[in-house]
Structures are given as structure tokens and as C-alpha cells.
Amino acid sequence: MTLWAFIGQVLDPDQSCNRALARIQAHRAANDLPPLSADTGAYCKARQRLPEEIFPELCLRLGGTLAAKAGPNELWFGRRVKVVDGSSASMPDTPANQAEYPQPDTQKPGCGFPAVSFVGVFCLATGALLALSLGKWFLHDLTLFYFVREAFVFGDILLADRGFCSYAELALMKQRGVDSVLRLHQRRKSDFRRGRILGLTDHVVTWAKPACRSRGLREADYLRLPDSVSVREVRYRVAVMGFRTREVTLATTLLDADVYSSEALAELYFRRWDVELDFRHLKTTMQMDVLRCKKPAMVRKEIWAHMLAYNLIRSVMWEAVGGSSSGARRLSVKGAIQHVLAFREAATLGELDDVLLRLVGRQIVPYRPDRIEPRVRKRRPKSYPLMTRTRSELKEALRG
């Protein structure tokens, strides 16, 4: 019951504990059970007693089950693509949270909020979360990526942006039988007159092992690196109005141009944007951008509860379209959550499952590939000054 209420709490636009307790009271009343105390303290203590490890266990088990449902027609050239990206969230400014996840050093003491960084691995076909690692805000995405490498198995394809483009990751993934499609890091330059020429802006070159181990790379991994690795570099132009980047250069270990054309690689990297949308669903639609819990253990539970709820919604969406990745990706996550929340209030939910799936399957987002919008806000925010001193100092100034 506590886990059910917790998942409903992170899905609900009103994420207060009082709302979660009201949901429990309504459930008990519908089942002719006596009401509980109106004090939310008992519910909060029950959440604290939930073992922290059950959240990632349930979430990743569900994500793996959903990803396995993607058939051959849902894969890319018969291979499973897993996309990686990093993000962050803030939490209440409490001493416990500050000790575990300190605030960025650009913020003054007492005027900022603790922040947690995380790196997630998503299934490109289904949108399911497959792995997640958490850490302090100053840890680089590559450092956190170390803890989710096990999500990649032989035959997979790693899809990520330039932040994950390094010699070590390309080589280590290749040793696992995993190919990579990454945007070339801005510090690495390409000269398409060199190497094995495959096209006008398509060639295969040899990258040499760095002479020194980078700070975020573990010594055992550095010693396992080969002396060199063959990398294919592909450059193409983005001609869509509104895009900030006009030229993109990819680095990949998919060397066979007859099988993996440069056009196919460009189309695949364009789909990397799906992971940005996945994080937007979590942080904006499900309000994970600003966490509510006041202790680090509960913060981690809250993050994993969001991830578990997200995978549950993705599973509903997958069932609603009959197991089609193109169909599931076109559905509205917000619309699916709204319908799940509405149908959850029905006492005979089990009898309405088919109706729920049919309605979720109709929540199709219009296909607007070339739509652009100016990055401006029309509504003016309130003109309050920013907080530059601690709350106690500001209160003392008001009294004076």
C-alpha cells in the first residue's frame, strides 16, 4: 500500500503527502475499511521504512522486461540501441542533503540548493529506463557512466552526445562487443583527407591510446585499453531551420559503409533527441526537477520512485499500441499519465483496463518535424530580487 501510494504521489500533479494519504483513505473507504489518522506522519514514516534497494530492483526489472518486448522490426539493423545522457535535480536545503549532495560552489551558502547528478541508459525502441547512476553535482557524466556500463551487452549500440566521446569509452565498449555512435568531441579535429576514404566526408582513421590516464578513468580500465582503435568519422549538414548546429561530425565503430551508410548514421543520431524528451518527461511532466524529500536516503527513493512510475507509464503506452516502437514514441506521456490517474480513481479498475488502453492509444502527438518556436517567454515573472543572503540575515534586516 505504501509503495502504491508513493508511485501515485510522484505521478500526481499535487505531490504532497496529504494528497497521497487522501488517496489511501479513499481506497480504504471503497473497500469498507475504517479511515486512518489524518496526520501524514505515519505515511512519511512508512515511506522511510521501505527498503531503498527495492526501488531500483523493481524499476530495472520492469525496464528490462519492456525492452525485451521490442521485436526484430523495432530494432535498428537488427541491433538494440541504448541511448545515454546525464541530467541533474535539486532538493530541499537541509543539512543532511547538503552533506551528501552539496550545492554548486557558484551559489552562496544559505542561498542555494543541494544538487544530484545522474546518468541514465534508455532503450531507444521502447523508451524504458534500463540503468541509472547517481552522484554529486560536480561528477562528470563519464564518471557516472562507469556504474551503468553493465547495462550494455554484446551486440548493443551505444548512442550518446559528445560528452561521452572518448577513446576509453569507444575502446571499452568495443571490448564488450558493443559498437558506439557518438558525436565527435569538440577538442578532437577531423581531416577527411587522411585515413581510409569512404566518401567526401566519411573516412576511417586510427585513434591512439592516450599517453596519460585521465582523472576520471580508473587505472584498471586504462591498463585494459588497446594501443589503438579504428574509428569511422562522418560529417553531415543539418539543414532544418531553427537548429543551432549546422554541421555534425560523428565518431563510430561501425566501420562497414556498405551496411551502415552515412545517411543511416545521421538518422540514428537524430533520434538521440528522444533521450532529451525522456528526461523532460521525468523532470517537467513528472516534476522531478525539484525533489521534495529532506534526507538523502529519501531523496534517492524519490528519484527511483519517479523512474519506476515512468517505466510503468511506458509499459502502459507500449500495450496501448500493441507493441510498436514507432507508435509508442508518438504517444503523449502527459496524456497517458492523465488517463492512468483518472482511471485509478475508478473502483472497478480491473474491468476498465481495455478502455484505458484504447484511450491512451489515442493520445497521439502530432508529427511536426520542422516546427520551430522562439526561445522567449511572454508572461513576465514577478520582479522580486534574488536571494543573496541567508534567510536569517534577511529576517534580521526586516526587523531592523
C-alpha positions as semicolon CSV with decimal commas, in nm:
position;residue;x (nm);y (nm);z (nm)
1;M;0,000;0,000;0,000
2;T;0,282;0,242;0,086
3;L;0,463;0,171;-0,242
4;W;0,136;0,212;-0,436
5;A;0,074;0,548;-0,270
6;F;0,435;0,658;-0,329
7;I;0,414;0,582;-0,703
8;G;0,084;0,765;-0,725
9;Q;0,236;1,057;-0,538
10;V;0,516;1,113;-0,792
11;L;0,269;1,085;-1,082
12;D;0,015;1,326;-0,937
13;P;0,046;1,699;-1,016
14;D;-0,013;1,753;-0,643
15;Q;0,281;1,562;-0,496
16;S;0,207;1,644;-0,133
17;C;0,197;1,373;0,133
18;N;-0,151;1,491;0,231
19;R;-0,275;1,411;-0,121
20;A;-0,113;1,067;-0,107
21;L;-0,276;0,999;0,231
22;A;-0,613;1,113;0,093
23;R;-0,573;0,855;-0,185
24;I;-0,513;0,582;0,072
25;Q;-0,820;0,697;0,268
26;A;-1,033;0,682;-0,048
27;H;-0,907;0,333;-0,127
28;R;-0,988;0,211;0,223
29;A;-1,334;0,366;0,211
30;A;-1,405;0,196;-0,123
31;N;-1,312;-0,138;0,037
32;D;-1,523;-0,082;0,353
33;L;-1,217;-0,031;0,573
34;P;-1,206;0,221;0,859
35;P;-1,026;0,553;0,793
36;L;-0,674;0,618;0,916
37;S;-0,544;0,914;1,111
38;A;-0,542;1,242;0,918
39;D;-0,181;1,302;1,029
40;T;0,064;1,241;0,742
41;G;0,345;1,148;0,983
42;A;0,259;0,778;0,978
43;Y;0,266;0,770;0,596
44;C;0,603;0,950;0,591
45;K;0,748;0,702;0,841
46;A;0,612;0,414;0,633
47;R;0,794;0,551;0,328
48;Q;1,115;0,569;0,530
49;R;1,076;0,202;0,628
50;L;1,058;0,092;0,264
51;P;1,394;-0,072;0,178
52;E;1,587;0,154;-0,057
53;E;1,704;-0,136;-0,273
54;I;1,353;-0,245;-0,380
55;F;1,305;0,068;-0,592
56;P;1,594;0,011;-0,840
57;E;1,524;-0,362;-0,837
58;L;1,161;-0,318;-0,943
59;C;1,237;-0,033;-1,183
60;L;1,519;-0,206;-1,370
61;R;1,337;-0,539;-1,380
62;L;1,037;-0,367;-1,536
63;G;1,257;-0,171;-1,778
64;G;1,437;-0,485;-1,890
65;T;1,108;-0,669;-1,942
66;L;0,970;-0,384;-2,151
67;A;1,287;-0,351;-2,361
68;A;1,283;-0,726;-2,432
69;K;0,939;-0,688;-2,591
70;A;1,087;-0,494;-2,883
71;G;1,089;-0,740;-3,172
72;P;1,321;-0,751;-3,475
73;N;1,113;-0,492;-3,659
74;E;1,163;-0,246;-3,373
75;L;1,544;-0,270;-3,377
76;W;1,799;-0,076;-3,584
77;F;1,960;-0,307;-3,843
78;G;1,862;-0,592;-3,613
79;R;2,053;-0,444;-3,319
80;R;1,930;-0,293;-2,994
81;V;2,020;0,075;-2,949
82;K;2,063;0,213;-2,598
83;V;2,091;0,587;-2,558
84;V;2,273;0,756;-2,268
85;D;2,255;1,104;-2,126
86;G;2,304;1,290;-1,799
87;S;2,098;1,540;-1,606
88;S;2,052;1,678;-1,255
89;A;1,791;1,781;-0,998
90;S;1,779;1,999;-0,688
91;M;1,642;1,917;-0,344
92;P;1,547;2,094;-0,018
93;D;1,825;2,284;0,153
94;T;1,872;2,073;0,467
95;P;2,198;1,994;0,650
96;A;2,165;1,622;0,567
97;N;2,114;1,687;0,196
98;Q;2,398;1,940;0,189
99;A;2,635;1,688;0,346
100;E;2,552;1,414;0,093
101;Y;2,486;1,625;-0,218
102;P;2,645;1,970;-0,168
103;Q;2,517;2,268;-0,360
104;P;2,717;2,404;-0,658
105;D;3,007;2,621;-0,547
106;T;2,876;2,909;-0,759
107;Q;2,592;2,954;-0,506
108;K;2,641;3,138;-0,178
109;P;2,596;2,940;0,148
110;G;2,235;2,954;0,258
111;C;2,120;3,084;-0,082
112;G;2,144;2,767;-0,291
113;F;2,010;2,414;-0,302
114;P;2,181;2,074;-0,291
115;A;2,202;1,910;-0,634
116;V;2,230;1,550;-0,751
117;S;2,358;1,446;-1,092
118;F;2,256;1,126;-1,267
119;V;2,327;0,935;-1,586
120;G;2,056;0,717;-1,736
121;V;2,050;0,445;-2,002
122;F;1,728;0,425;-2,205
123;C;1,606;0,176;-2,464
124;L;1,564;0,372;-2,786
125;A;1,284;0,150;-2,915
126;T;1,058;0,149;-2,608
127;G;1,181;0,446;-2,403
128;A;1,231;0,223;-2,097
129;L;1,491;0,317;-1,838
130;L;1,749;0,037;-1,816
131;A;2,008;0,176;-1,572
132;L;2,073;0,483;-1,358
133;S;2,365;0,609;-1,151
134;L;2,356;0,896;-0,903
135;G;2,632;1,122;-0,778
136;K;2,733;1,469;-0,662
137;W;2,679;1,759;-0,900
138;F;3,048;1,805;-0,987
139;L;3,099;1,449;-1,114
140;H;3,137;1,427;-1,491
141;D;2,888;1,218;-1,688
142;L;3,170;0,980;-1,789
143;T;3,246;0,914;-1,422
144;L;2,883;0,821;-1,353
145;F;2,868;0,623;-1,677
146;Y;3,115;0,375;-1,525
147;F;2,838;0,249;-1,295
148;V;2,590;0,176;-1,577
149;R;2,821;0,003;-1,827
150;E;2,677;-0,333;-1,725
151;A;2,353;-0,233;-1,898
152;F;2,531;-0,289;-2,232
153;V;2,568;-0,643;-2,363
154;F;2,719;-0,799;-2,673
155;G;2,553;-0,670;-2,990
156;D;2,417;-0,345;-2,844
157;I;2,480;0,001;-2,987
158;L;2,568;0,293;-2,762
159;L;2,417;0,624;-2,876
160;A;2,525;0,942;-2,695
161;D;2,633;1,303;-2,737
162;R;2,986;1,445;-2,741
163;G;3,016;1,437;-2,362
164;F;3,063;1,059;-2,382
165;C;3,301;1,066;-2,679
166;S;3,638;0,947;-2,553
167;Y;3,898;0,696;-2,662
168;A;3,846;0,494;-2,346
169;E;3,469;0,455;-2,385
170;L;3,492;0,363;-2,753
171;A;3,759;0,102;-2,681
172;L;3,600;-0,041;-2,366
173;M;3,261;-0,071;-2,534
174;K;3,421;-0,241;-2,833
175;Q;3,582;-0,495;-2,600
176;R;3,232;-0,580;-2,473
177;G;3,110;-0,633;-2,830
178;V;2,922;-0,302;-2,822
179;D;2,950;-0,050;-3,105
180;S;2,919;0,324;-3,045
181;V;2,765;0,612;-3,235
182;L;2,876;0,937;-3,070
183;R;2,909;1,297;-3,168
184;L;3,276;1,382;-3,203
185;H;3,415;1,574;-2,907
186;Q;3,485;1,939;-2,986
187;R;3,853;1,907;-2,891
188;R;3,920;1,633;-3,146
189;K;3,967;1,764;-3,500
190;S;3,897;1,576;-3,823
191;D;4,088;1,586;-4,150
192;F;3,893;1,395;-4,414
193;R;4,194;1,393;-4,648
194;R;4,357;1,132;-4,423
195;G;4,279;0,771;-4,336
196;R;4,078;0,524;-4,544
197;I;3,846;0,739;-4,752
198;L;3,487;0,613;-4,772
199;G;3,325;0,931;-4,903
200;L;3,364;1,306;-4,930
201;T;3,317;1,349;-4,553
202;D;3,341;0,987;-4,446
203;H;3,663;0,808;-4,355
204;V;3,818;0,555;-4,115
205;V;4,113;0,668;-3,902
206;T;4,317;0,521;-3,619
207;W;4,298;0,671;-3,274
208;A;4,597;0,609;-3,048
209;K;4,577;0,530;-2,679
210;P;4,631;0,841;-2,465
211;A;4,976;0,860;-2,308
212;C;4,831;0,957;-1,971
213;R;4,529;0,830;-1,783
214;S;4,253;1,087;-1,746
215;R;4,144;1,176;-1,395
216;G;3,802;1,011;-1,423
217;L;3,932;0,685;-1,575
218;R;4,016;0,402;-1,337
219;E;4,363;0,257;-1,363
220;A;4,235;-0,096;-1,426
221;D;4,033;0,029;-1,724
222;Y;4,329;0,228;-1,857
223;L;4,553;-0,081;-1,849
224;R;4,292;-0,280;-2,044
225;L;4,283;-0,028;-2,329
226;P;4,434;-0,139;-2,662
227;D;4,714;0,063;-2,817
228;S;4,484;0,185;-3,094
229;V;4,128;0,161;-3,221
230;S;3,980;0,214;-3,567
231;V;3,714;0,485;-3,573
232;R;3,491;0,599;-3,854
233;E;3,422;0,972;-3,872
234;V;3,122;1,101;-4,063
235;R;3,027;1,465;-4,113
236;Y;2,691;1,588;-4,240
237;R;2,496;1,911;-4,252
238;V;2,174;1,987;-4,067
239;A;1,952;2,193;-4,296
240;V;1,644;2,217;-4,072
241;M;1,554;2,576;-3,987
242;G;1,586;2,655;-3,617
243;F;1,863;2,407;-3,534
244;R;2,158;2,566;-3,361
245;T;2,414;2,334;-3,524
246;R;2,469;2,335;-3,898
247;E;2,737;2,066;-3,914
248;V;2,763;1,747;-3,709
249;T;3,057;1,507;-3,701
250;L;3,003;1,156;-3,568
251;A;3,256;0,906;-3,435
252;T;3,154;0,542;-3,460
253;T;3,298;0,193;-3,454
254;L;3,050;0,083;-3,723
255;L;3,312;0,075;-3,998
256;D;3,122;-0,100;-4,280
257;A;2,987;0,177;-4,503
258;D;2,803;-0,075;-4,724
259;V;2,587;-0,182;-4,430
260;Y;2,575;0,137;-4,224
261;S;2,555;0,430;-4,465
262;S;2,632;0,783;-4,354
263;E;2,265;0,873;-4,407
264;A;2,155;0,591;-4,176
265;L;2,402;0,704;-3,909
266;A;2,277;1,062;-3,936
267;E;1,916;0,948;-3,897
268;L;2,012;0,738;-3,595
269;Y;2,190;1,027;-3,425
270;F;1,890;1,250;-3,491
271;R;1,690;1,006;-3,277
272;R;1,927;1,070;-2,988
273;W;1,699;1,363;-2,912
274;D;1,450;1,108;-2,773
275;V;1,656;1,080;-2,455
276;E;1,626;1,455;-2,405
277;L;1,249;1,413;-2,427
278;D;1,263;1,120;-2,183
279;F;1,437;1,336;-1,924
280;R;1,193;1,619;-1,997
281;H;0,904;1,383;-1,922
282;L;1,068;1,292;-1,591
283;K;1,179;1,639;-1,484
284;T;0,898;1,857;-1,622
285;T;0,591;1,640;-1,673
286;M;0,654;1,434;-1,358
287;Q;0,811;1,726;-1,167
288;M;1,137;1,551;-1,077
289;D;1,334;1,869;-1,145
290;V;1,283;1,983;-0,785
291;L;1,273;1,699;-0,532
292;R;1,082;1,723;-0,204
293;C;1,245;1,487;0,047
294;K;1,469;1,623;0,323
295;K;1,705;1,328;0,378
296;P;1,948;1,177;0,124
297;A;1,807;0,824;0,153
298;M;1,456;0,953;0,087
299;V;1,586;1,167;-0,200
300;R;1,723;0,855;-0,367
301;K;1,394;0,672;-0,306
302;E;1,206;0,965;-0,457
303;I;1,424;0,960;-0,770
304;W;1,381;0,586;-0,812
305;A;1,007;0,613;-0,747
306;H;0,989;0,857;-1,038
307;M;1,185;0,615;-1,255
308;L;0,963;0,323;-1,155
309;A;0,648;0,524;-1,228
310;Y;0,798;0,632;-1,562
311;N;0,863;0,270;-1,665
312;L;0,510;0,176;-1,561
313;I;0,367;0,452;-1,782
314;R;0,592;0,343;-2,070
315;S;0,461;-0,013;-2,027
316;V;0,102;0,110;-2,049
317;M;0,186;0,306;-2,364
318;W;0,354;0,002;-2,519
319;E;0,049;-0,214;-2,453
320;A;-0,179;0,060;-2,586
321;V;-0,021;0,047;-2,933
322;G;0,015;-0,330;-2,944
323;G;0,393;-0,338;-2,919
324;S;0,505;-0,085;-3,180
325;S;0,804;0,137;-3,105
326;S;0,705;0,398;-3,364
327;G;0,354;0,404;-3,221
328;A;0,464;0,417;-2,857
329;R;0,709;0,700;-2,923
330;R;0,432;0,904;-3,086
331;L;0,205;0,885;-2,781
332;S;0,183;1,164;-2,527
333;V;0,339;1,075;-2,191
334;K;0,139;1,355;-2,029
335;G;-0,182;1,221;-2,181
336;A;-0,103;0,868;-2,065
337;I;-0,041;0,988;-1,709
338;Q;-0,365;1,188;-1,708
339;H;-0,569;0,886;-1,814
340;V;-0,397;0,649;-1,571
341;L;-0,463;0,891;-1,285
342;A;-0,827;0,934;-1,387
343;F;-0,893;0,562;-1,420
344;R;-0,712;0,486;-1,095
345;E;-0,997;0,658;-0,910
346;A;-1,247;0,407;-1,051
347;A;-1,328;0,131;-0,802
348;T;-1,359;-0,127;-1,082
349;L;-1,028;-0,052;-1,249
350;G;-0,970;-0,415;-1,345
351;E;-1,285;-0,410;-1,556
352;L;-1,177;-0,093;-1,738
353;D;-0,826;-0,191;-1,846
354;D;-0,923;-0,231;-2,213
355;V;-1,094;0,108;-2,216
356;L;-0,790;0,270;-2,056
357;L;-0,554;0,120;-2,315
358;R;-0,777;0,230;-2,604
359;L;-0,789;0,588;-2,475
360;V;-0,414;0,601;-2,407
361;G;-0,355;0,475;-2,762
362;R;-0,542;0,778;-2,895
363;Q;-0,311;1,030;-2,722
364;I;-0,103;1,082;-3,036
365;V;0,134;1,377;-3,057
366;P;0,110;1,550;-3,400
367;Y;0,407;1,488;-3,628
368;R;0,571;1,829;-3,675
369;P;0,936;1,766;-3,775
370;D;1,020;2,120;-3,889
371;R;0,828;2,316;-3,626
372;I;1,028;2,595;-3,460
373;E;0,941;2,827;-3,175
374;P;1,128;3,134;-3,045
375;R;1,303;3,075;-2,712
376;V;1,123;3,359;-2,531
377;R;0,863;3,396;-2,256
378;K;0,557;3,613;-2,299
379;R;0,442;3,623;-1,935
380;R;0,659;3,842;-1,718
381;P;0,781;3,695;-1,388
382;K;0,731;3,885;-1,065
383;S;1,009;4,137;-1,013
384;Y;1,131;4,007;-0,676
385;P;1,505;4,041;-0,611
386;L;1,721;3,731;-0,597
387;M;1,823;3,587;-0,262
388;T;2,184;3,689;-0,196
389;R;2,194;3,648;0,186
390;T;2,078;3,378;0,422
391;R;1,715;3,378;0,536
392;S;1,811;3,460;0,895
393;E;2,007;3,765;0,779
394;L;1,716;3,885;0,568
395;K;1,475;3,845;0,859
396;E;1,707;4,041;1,087
397;A;1,722;4,318;0,830
398;L;1,343;4,335;0,819
399;R;1,325;4,364;1,197
400;G;1,582;4,641;1,193
